[in-house]
Amino acid sequence: MPVNIYISIISHDQHELIEENFSNFPKQIDDFNIKLSILDNTGSKKLKEFCKKSDLFYHKNDTPKGFGENHNKMFSLLDIKDKDIFIVCNPDIKIEPSQLKILVENFAKEKIDIGAPRSYLDKKSGFLDYPDRYFPYLLNFIVSIATGKRLHYGKNDDQEYPQWVSGSFILFKPKVFRELGGFDEDYFMYCEDIDICFRAKQKGYLIKLDKKAYIEHNSRMASRKLLSQSIVWHMRSAWKFSMKSKRIFGLSLAKKANNR
């Protein structure tokens, strides 16, 4: 029986980026039906026309919403069954259909609850976007915002079981996403991925990085620009996660370990 792969993409005036990365994307790969689904957070006539021309699911918000609330809304709008796969995907992600095939095949057959592929900032140079991520403490966020050094990010290329995976591209079993209540909508932007993985770990769900498949993430790193709206959102989310998880005192340092 065919499995539907729902790829949830939120646009913030990013119609050009979405067209660049997802034009002519296949609607079927072997037994997988690919359902690209676009939620327009700001309203774009060009994006609406692109979705109509490409026969993609399209929904426009009446008012802009945050990252987690948008993807939760998308999940509720789509007719997603437990046998399907729900993917949260940024507009700035590039993924080859062949890589998506490897990723969803492995995810479907293995006992994985939340997954992600290898993420390259630049595939040609081989620069990985940190496969090795550990749950931060409040001090980690402070160091990261002040110096740009993310001490809770490692460079262990052999890592298969990071404590959390980036929200730029995450695969969920629909049943797991429902049981977790989706993303915590109290976060407007940033740390939603850390939070949902933290809650998943507490419930015993398995998070795995698939080393056999990859994406390219053209990250804009807006949260690292001081005195920007993004840095304010990041600081608020960092404080919220630290208080909620009670990870206030301490410092998480990446190390070579398989934290299954």
Secondary structure, 3 states (H helix, E strand, C coil): CCEEEEEEEEECCCHHHHHHHHCCCCCEECCEEEEEEEEECCCCHHHHHHHHHHCCEEEECCCCCCHHHHHHHHHHHCCCCCCCEEEEECCCEECCHHHHHHHHHHHHHCCCCEEEEEEEEECCCCEECCCEECCCCHHHHHHHHHHCCCCCEECCCCCCCCCCCCCCEEEECHHHHHHCCCCCCCCCCCCHHHHHHHHHHHCCCCEEEEEEEEEEECCCCHHHCCCCHHHHHHHHHHHHHHHHHCCCCCCCCCCCCCCC
